[in-house]
Amino acid sequence: MPRATGLILLFYGVFHLAMGLAQRELPWLMTAILLGIGGAALLLVRPWSRTMVYAAALAAAAVGLISQVSAAAGAGVDIPLAIVIWALWTSLWLAVAYVGVRYLPDGRTAPEPL
């Protein structure tokens, strides 16, 4: 399960990378890197992976929110609506990260072999 969710996070990261390169926006690239870190941590399945996935997912969510509000303000779009859209999109990969983390070792047990 961690490896499957890690791949999904990597796919989300690739999407963010493509959007960041197409639109030349740093926040998209930052979230792509953070999602990539979280996905890689899930693929590696190490005791420290749980903390890394949580930190990367929350940081990517924060960067995404700041970017979404900034873009909405710049475009004259309703900011509460932009936040709702961000919440819906972000909840998808936060849920994927949470599901993957539930199956990771907690640091007290031996890591699963590669």
C-alpha positions as CSV (number, residue, x, y, z in Angstrom):
1,M,0.0,0.0,0.0
2,P,2.7,2.6,0.8
3,R,4.3,2.0,-2.6
4,A,1.0,2.3,-4.5
5,T,0.2,5.6,-2.7
6,G,3.8,6.8,-3.2
7,L,3.4,6.3,-7.0
8,I,0.1,8.2,-6.9
9,L,1.8,11.1,-5.1
10,L,4.6,11.0,-7.7
11,F,2.0,11.3,-10.4
12,Y,0.4,14.3,-8.7
13,G,3.9,15.8,-8.4
14,V,4.5,15.3,-12.1
15,F,1.2,17.0,-12.9
16,H,2.3,19.9,-10.7
17,L,5.7,20.0,-12.4
18,A,4.1,20.2,-15.8
19,M,1.8,23.0,-14.7
20,G,4.7,24.8,-13.1
21,L,6.8,24.6,-16.2
22,A,3.9,25.5,-18.5
23,Q,2.9,28.5,-16.4
24,R,6.3,29.4,-15.1
25,E,5.1,29.6,-11.6
26,L,7.4,28.8,-8.6
27,P,4.6,27.5,-6.2
28,W,3.6,24.8,-8.7
29,L,7.3,23.7,-8.9
30,M,7.6,23.8,-5.1
31,T,4.6,21.6,-4.6
32,A,5.9,19.3,-7.3
33,I,9.2,18.9,-5.3
34,L,7.4,18.4,-2.0
35,L,5.0,15.8,-3.5
36,G,8.0,14.1,-5.0
37,I,9.7,13.9,-1.6
38,G,6.6,12.5,0.0
39,G,6.1,10.0,-2.8
40,A,9.8,8.9,-2.6
41,A,9.5,8.5,1.2
42,L,6.5,6.2,0.7
43,L,8.3,4.2,-1.9
44,L,11.4,3.7,0.3
45,V,9.3,2.5,3.3
46,R,11.6,3.5,6.1
47,P,10.9,4.4,9.8
48,W,11.4,8.1,9.0
49,S,9.1,8.0,6.0
50,R,6.0,8.7,8.1
51,T,7.3,12.0,9.4
52,M,8.7,12.9,6.0
53,V,5.4,12.3,4.2
54,Y,3.4,14.3,6.8
55,A,5.8,17.2,6.6
56,A,6.0,17.2,2.8
57,A,2.2,16.9,2.4
58,L,1.4,19.7,4.8
59,A,4.1,22.0,3.3
60,A,2.8,21.3,-0.2
61,A,-0.7,22.1,1.0
62,A,0.4,25.4,2.6
63,V,2.3,26.4,-0.5
64,G,-0.7,25.6,-2.6
65,L,-3.0,27.7,-0.5
66,I,-0.8,30.7,-0.6
67,S,-0.4,30.3,-4.4
68,Q,-4.2,29.8,-4.9
69,V,-5.1,32.9,-2.8
70,S,-2.4,35.0,-4.6
71,A,-3.6,33.9,-8.0
72,A,-7.2,34.5,-7.2
73,A,-6.4,38.0,-5.9
74,G,-4.4,38.8,-9.0
75,A,-7.1,37.6,-11.3
76,G,-10.0,39.3,-9.4
77,V,-11.6,35.9,-8.6
78,D,-13.7,35.3,-5.5
79,I,-11.1,34.3,-2.9
80,P,-13.4,32.0,-0.8
81,L,-14.3,30.1,-4.0
82,A,-10.6,29.7,-4.7
83,I,-10.0,28.3,-1.3
84,V,-12.8,25.8,-1.7
85,I,-11.4,24.7,-5.0
86,W,-7.9,24.4,-3.4
87,A,-9.4,22.4,-0.5
88,L,-11.1,19.9,-2.9
89,W,-8.0,19.4,-5.0
90,T,-5.6,19.2,-2.1
91,S,-7.8,16.8,-0.1
92,L,-7.3,14.2,-2.9
93,W,-3.5,14.0,-2.4
94,L,-3.6,14.6,1.3
95,A,-6.0,11.6,1.6
96,V,-3.6,9.5,-0.6
97,A,-0.7,10.5,1.7
98,Y,-2.7,9.6,4.8
99,V,-3.7,6.2,3.5
100,G,-0.1,5.4,2.6
101,V,1.3,6.6,5.9
102,R,-1.1,4.3,7.8
103,Y,0.8,1.3,6.4
104,L,4.3,2.6,7.2
105,P,6.4,1.2,10.0
106,D,6.3,3.5,13.1
107,G,10.0,3.4,13.9
108,R,9.7,0.8,16.6
109,T,9.5,-2.0,14.1
110,A,12.1,-3.2,11.6
111,P,11.6,-1.7,8.1
112,E,10.0,-3.7,5.3
113,P,12.7,-5.1,3.0
114,L,13.0,-3.5,-0.5
